[in-house]
Amino acid sequence: MANLRTAVDSQFWDQPISSSQTLEGCAYSIPGDPFPLEVTRASKALRVQQLSVLGNGFPLGTIPSFSPTSTKDLGSFSLQSLFLKLATSNSWLGLIGQFRPKKLISSIKGEFTNADEFEWPAFKDVAKHVFDKSIYSLGLFSQISLSSSSVLLSTERHGDKRRPRYKMMLWHELPDHDITLEAAWPGLFLDHKGKYWDVPESISLDMSSLPSESGFQYRIGVHKNGGHPQPVNTLNGEVPCALMPGLCAKAAFSYEKRKDFWRQKDKVDDTAVKTDKGKVWHLSYDMRLREPHAAISGIIGGTSAAWFGGSESSPSTESHVDRDTSIGTKKRSPLNADLFGSVCYTFQHGRFAKLYGDLTRVDARLDICSASAVAKRVFNILRRSSFSNADNPLSSPKLSLILQQQIAGPIMVRVDSKFSLGSSSGKRGPHVEDLICSLSYSLRLLRSGKVVAWYSPKRKEGMVELRLFEF
């Protein structure tokens, strides 16, 4: 079933989204934006751990990825590899390297093309392009695990960027809660339009309750933004209000309920096939996809937030705004509260255990990201008011569809799409907002793990990941 916790996590600053823009392999969604597609949720495995496993199945241990850059000559294609990994019983250290071959190949080709007919380019001219730092990136990652806590420290430097990235994360487990402290300089965020933003300083402290049998959960947190956000790989854009400087205290609660219309429980006889040598058991390629079923689930929740400082219209803030970057006319309210909700229907045929035709799955989820924005839009329509808040992306319900189909054995194709059921951003009527295609290879030995290659036409990026217990 599609993960309904996306609705809750998207209200905070710690909703990780898979991204090839960083060596860490993830960015973060922006609170107040529509819920992201389910497939964009970052893997539960850290990027160093992913490359350690994926490197065994790729030539020379290099993993391909695509991501736009600020300069076109660098190209979108890149290769990543794990150069170093040191591990002990409670800690590890990893070094990730990235190489963009397009600029190097084009530069060397240009040297040969411009050379005289009987004269080869000088070695130093070729070496100059090989040692061009703009085509390389390095990232150092370390983790220390204690009895109930874990600390992650990382830094990465991209040759085409002026400043490095630093990040610190602390997880602490309590009997009924999880506490997360996270700081990044800068923090990378992705808005609903597919644009990236760098926030010079992003610090958050969050406490969330563990899932309960009743379905009730809550979260409280404090977040601080420092410095003016800057667009990444673009020259213009309107800065999202949630990324402007200031201190925010936020609380959220949710209540989730699930009901099966029917479900075929996994039995030993269902996976056994009679042969001349006796019975052979075919286990599901993914233990979380082993039971055919039809089910419905729903979640309803609310959020409240209080902002302190960081007024968008202050002279000090406007003085740091680039010429092509606007702060917009929308004001950030110091106090706000809202409701949200999602309803999801899931149908699955097959147990994903046979070689062919043993898995067809459809997930349909309707999201109300902001009850107040939807109510305001309906009220204006009933009044036939000339004022419209169609530019507010939260004012239209969103329909997310996930289609999954087994191709052969552990290979599966998946298409995630999101539709807006109303007019928004200059588009009239229902329309497609986002689409991501992916191909996965399930690893039966991991019980619920798979190698996923995905591509987003909207973001013009894609990558290969190792994902665990996704459903």
Residue pairs with C-beta under 8 A, 6 or more apart in sequence:
1 258
1 295
1 297
1 344
1 346
1 363
1 471
2 38
2 344
2 346
2 363
2 365
2 400
2 402
3 38
3 41
3 471
4 256
4 297
4 298
4 299
4 342
4 344
4 365
6 15
6 35
6 36
6 38
6 41
7 35
7 254
7 299
7 301
7 340
7 341
7 342
7 367
7 369
8 217
8 219
8 252
8 254
8 299
8 301
9 15
9 29
10 29
10 31
10 33
10 35
10 36
10 369
11 31
11 219
11 250
11 252
11 301
11 303
11 340
12 31
12 204
12 206
12 219
12 221
12 223
12 250
12 252
13 28
13 31
13 187
13 202
13 204
13 206
13 221
13 223
14 28
14 180
14 182
14 204
14 206
14 221
15 28
15 29
15 36
15 41
16 26
16 27
16 28
16 41
16 42
17 26
17 27
17 28
17 29
17 36
17 40
17 41
17 42
17 190
18 25
18 26
18 40
18 41
18 42
18 43
18 454
18 463
18 465
19 25
19 26
19 27
19 42
19 67
19 188
19 190
19 196
19 461
19 463
20 65
20 66
20 67
20 78
20 461
20 462
20 463
21 27
21 67
21 188
21 196
21 232
21 461
22 139
22 156
22 165
22 188
23 47
23 80
23 96
23 98
23 137
23 138
23 139
23 156
24 47
24 139
24 141
24 154
24 156
24 165
24 167
25 42
25 43
25 47
25 50
25 463
25 465
26 42
26 47
27 188
27 189
27 190
27 196
28 187
28 188
28 189
28 190
29 36
29 189
29 190
30 189
30 190
30 191
30 192
30 197
30 240
30 242
30 243
31 242
31 250
32 240
32 241
32 242
32 394
33 191
33 192
33 240
33 242
33 393
33 394
34 192
34 367
34 369
34 393
34 394
34 398
34 418
34 433
35 342
35 367
35 369
35 398
35 400
36 190
36 192
37 400
37 416
37 417
37 418
37 434
37 436
38 363
38 365
38 400
38 402
38 416
39 402
39 414
39 416
39 436
39 438
39 454
40 416
40 436
40 456
41 470
43 50
43 465
43 466
43 467
43 468
44 467
44 468
44 469
45 466
45 467
45 468
46 141
46 143
46 152
47 96
47 141
48 82
48 85
48 92
48 94
48 96
48 141
49 466
50 465
50 466
51 61
51 63
51 80
51 81
51 82
51 94
51 96
52 82
52 85
52 94
53 466
54 63
54 451
54 464
54 466
55 61
55 62
55 63
55 81
55 82
57 451
58 64
60 81
61 81
61 82
62 79
62 80
62 81
63 79
63 80
63 81
63 463
63 464
64 77
64 78
64 79
64 80
64 464
65 77
65 78
65 79
65 80
65 461
65 462
65 463
65 464
66 76
66 77
66 78
66 455
66 460
66 461
66 462
66 463
67 76
67 78
67 461
67 463
68 76
68 233
68 459
68 460
68 461
69 75
69 76
69 100
69 160
69 233
70 160
70 232
70 233
71 134
71 160
73 102
73 103
73 106
74 100
74 102
74 103
74 134
74 135
74 160
75 100
75 101
75 102
75 103
76 460
76 461
77 100
77 101
77 102
78 98
78 99
78 100
78 101
79 98
79 99
79 100
79 101
80 96
80 97
80 98
81 96
81 97
81 98
81 99
82 94
82 95
82 96
83 95
83 96
83 97
84 93
84 94
84 95
85 92
85 93
85 94
85 95
86 92
86 93
86 94
87 93
90 144
90 145
90 146
91 142
91 143
91 144
91 145
92 142
92 143
93 140
93 141
93 142
94 140
94 141
94 142
95 138
95 139
95 140
95 141
96 138
96 139
96 140
96 141
96 156
97 136
97 137
97 138
97 139
98 136
98 137
98 138
98 139
98 158
99 135
99 136
99 137
100 135
100 136
101 135
103 129
103 132
103 134
103 135
104 129
104 130
104 132
104 135
107 129
107 132
108 126
108 129
111 121
111 125
111 126
111 129
112 120
112 121
114 121
115 121
132 159
133 159
134 159
134 160
135 159
136 159
137 156
137 157
137 158
137 159
138 156
138 157
139 154
139 155
139 156
139 157
140 154
140 155
140 156
141 152
141 153
141 154
142 152
142 153
142 154
143 150
143 151
143 152
143 153
144 150
144 151
148 172
148 173
148 174
149 170
149 171
149 172
149 173
150 170
150 171
151 168
151 169
151 170
151 171
152 167
152 168
152 169
152 170
153 167
153 168
154 165
154 166
154 167
154 168
155 164
155 165
155 166
155 167
156 164
156 165
157 164
157 165
158 164
158 165
163 186
165 184
165 185
165 186
165 188
166 184
166 185
167 182
167 183
167 184
167 185
168 181
168 182
168 183
168 184
169 180
169 181
169 182
169 183
170 179
170 180
170 181
170 182
171 178
171 179
171 180
172 178
172 179
172 180
173 179
176 209
176 210
177 207
177 208
177 209
177 210
178 207
178 208
178 210
179 205
179 206
179 207
180 204
180 205
180 206
180 207
180 208
181 204
181 205
181 206
182 202
182 203
182 204
182 205
182 206
183 201
183 202
183 203
183 204
184 199
184 201
184 202
184 203
185 200
185 201
185 202
186 198
186 199
186 200
186 201
186 202
186 227
187 198
187 199
187 201
187 202
188 196
188 197
188 198
188 199
188 232
189 196
189 197
189 198
189 199
189 202
189 229
189 240
189 243
190 196
190 197
190 459
191 197
191 240
192 393
192 433
193 237
193 425
194 434
194 456
194 458
194 459
195 231
195 232
195 234
195 237
196 231
196 232
196 233
196 234
197 229
197 230
197 231
197 232
197 237
197 239
197 240
197 243
198 229
198 230
198 231
198 232
199 225
199 226
199 227
199 229
199 243
200 226
200 227
200 228
200 229
200 230
201 224
201 225
201 226
201 227
202 223
202 224
202 225
202 226
203 223
203 224
203 226
204 221
204 222
204 223
204 224
205 221
205 222
205 223
206 219
206 220
206 221
207 219
207 220
207 221
208 217
208 218
208 219
209 217
209 218
209 219
210 217
211 217
214 255
215 255
215 256
215 257
215 258
216 253
216 254
216 255
217 253
217 254
217 255
217 256
218 251
218 252
218 253
218 254
219 251
219 252
219 253
220 249
220 250
220 251
220 252
221 249
221 250
221 251
222 247
222 248
222 249
222 250
223 247
223 248
223 250
224 246
224 247
224 248
225 243
225 244
225 245
225 246
225 248
225 310
226 245
227 245
227 320
228 239
228 244
228 245
228 317
228 320
228 321
229 239
229 240
229 243
229 244
230 322
230 325
231 237
231 325
235 324
236 324
236 325
236 326
237 324
237 325
237 326
238 325
238 326
238 327
238 328
239 321
239 325
239 326
239 327
239 328
241 312
241 328
241 330
241 331
241 332
242 248
242 332
244 310
244 312
244 317
244 327
244 332
245 309
245 310
245 317
246 307
246 308
246 309
246 310
246 311
246 332
247 307
247 308
247 309
247 310
248 305
248 306
248 307
248 308
249 305
249 306
249 308
250 303
250 304
250 305
250 306
251 303
251 304
251 305
252 301
252 302
252 303
252 304
253 301
253 302
254 299
254 300
254 301
255 299
255 300
255 301
256 297
256 298
256 299
257 297
257 298
257 299
258 295
258 296
258 297
259 295
259 296
259 297
260 293
260 294
260 295
261 293
261 294
261 295
261 296
262 293
262 294
263 291
263 292
263 293
263 294
263 295
264 270
264 291
264 292
264 293
265 291
266 284
266 290
266 291
266 351
268 281
270 351
271 281
271 282
271 283
271 284
271 351
271 353
272 279
272 280
272 281
272 282
273 279
273 280
273 281
273 282
282 353
282 354
283 290
283 353
283 444
284 290
284 351
284 352
284 353
284 444
285 352
285 353
285 409
285 410
285 442
285 444
286 352
286 442
286 447
286 448
286 450
286 471
287 447
287 448
288 448
288 469
288 470
288 471
289 348
289 351
289 352
289 359
289 361
289 471
290 351
290 352
290 353
291 348
291 351
292 348
292 349
292 350
292 351
293 346
293 347
293 348
294 345
294 346
294 347
294 348
295 345
295 346
296 343
296 344
296 345
296 346
297 343
297 344
297 346
298 341
298 342
298 343
298 344
299 341
299 342
300 339
300 340
300 341
301 339
301 340
301 341
302 337
302 338
302 339
302 340
303 337
303 338
303 339
303 340
304 335
304 336
304 337
305 335
305 336
305 337
306 334
306 335
307 332
307 333
307 334
307 335
308 334
310 317
311 317
312 327
312 328
312 331
312 332
313 327
313 331
317 327
318 327
321 327
338 370
338 371
338 372
338 373
339 368
339 370
339 371
339 372
340 367
340 368
340 369
340 370
340 371
341 367
341 368
341 371
342 365
342 366
342 367
342 368
343 365
343 366
344 363
344 364
344 365
344 366
345 363
345 364
345 365
346 361
346 362
346 363
346 364
347 361
347 362
348 359
348 360
348 361
348 362
349 359
349 360
349 361
350 357
350 358
350 359
350 360
350 406
351 358
351 359
352 358
352 359
352 406
352 412
352 442
355 408
355 409
356 406
356 408
357 406
358 406
359 404
359 405
359 406
359 412
360 404
360 405
360 406
361 402
361 403
361 404
361 405
362 401
362 402
362 403
362 404
363 400
363 401
363 402
364 399
364 400
364 401
364 402
365 399
365 400
365 401
365 402
366 397
366 398
366 399
366 400
367 397
367 398
367 399
367 400
368 374
368 397
369 393
369 394
369 398
370 394
370 395
373 389
373 392
373 394
373 395
374 394
374 395
374 396
374 397
376 389
376 395
377 388
377 389
377 390
377 392
377 395
377 396
377 422
380 387
380 388
380 389
389 395
390 396
390 422
390 423
390 424
391 424
391 425
392 424
393 420
393 424
393 425
395 422
395 424
396 420
396 421
396 422
396 423
396 424
397 420
397 421
397 422
398 418
398 419
398 420
398 421
398 433
399 418
399 419
399 421
400 416
400 417
400 418
400 419
401 415
401 416
401 417
401 418
401 419
402 414
402 415
402 416
403 414
403 415
404 412
404 413
404 414
405 412
405 413
405 414
406 412
407 413
410 441
410 442
410 443
410 444
410 450
411 439
411 440
411 441
412 439
412 440
412 441
412 442
412 450
413 437
413 438
413 439
413 440
414 437
414 438
414 439
414 440
415 435
415 436
415 437
415 438
416 434
416 435
416 436
416 437
416 438
417 432
417 434
417 435
417 436
418 432
418 433
418 434
418 435
419 430
419 431
419 432
419 433
420 427
420 430
420 431
420 433
421 430
422 429
422 430
423 429
434 456
434 458
435 456
435 457
435 458
436 454
436 455
436 456
437 454
437 455
438 452
438 453
438 454
438 455
439 452
439 453
439 454
440 450
440 451
440 452
440 453
440 467
441 450
441 451
442 449
442 450
443 449
443 450
443 451
446 468
448 468
448 469
448 470
448 471
449 466
449 467
449 468
449 469
450 466
450 467
450 470
451 464
451 465
451 466
451 467
452 464
452 465
452 466
452 467
453 462
453 463
453 464
453 465
454 462
454 463
454 465
455 461
455 462
456 462
